[in-house]
Amino acid sequence: VAEGLAQFLGTFHQVGAKKDPAQRVQRLHSKGVITEGTMEAFRRIWGNDRNTFHHLNPDITIDHHALELRAEECVKALLEIESEIFAFNLVDGGKLQPQHPEYWPESDTQPIKVFLRFSDH
């Protein structure tokens, strides 16, 4: 999901580095598209084990506790990323007002269908 969001932003903002997500994120930050915190959240997700998981290398951990902690770290980082990219305000009795409407589907006549995840953390 993180790589997909980085690709979306990179394409939208015409940032290169098609085969290097980390470099793409660095360029997005340099252009002011994402904050340093969001750049760091991407990096936390990819971490030092990105290739191990992505390619299902034989040295992948099978320790369930370690996997649970790593998954929690990634989900929290993804929440940080999504919270910045798809930030919104509630206006007029609960209508969504995107802070970055360029990332949301355009519709003047139809409601936008979205899935919202709320967290108390």
Secondary structure, DSSP 8 states (H G I E B T S, - for coil): -HHHHHHHHHHHTT---TT-HHHHHHHHHHTTSS-HHHHHHHHHHHTTTHHHHHTT-TT----HHHHHHHHHHHHHHHHHHHHHHT-EEEETTTEEEESSGGGS---SSS-----------
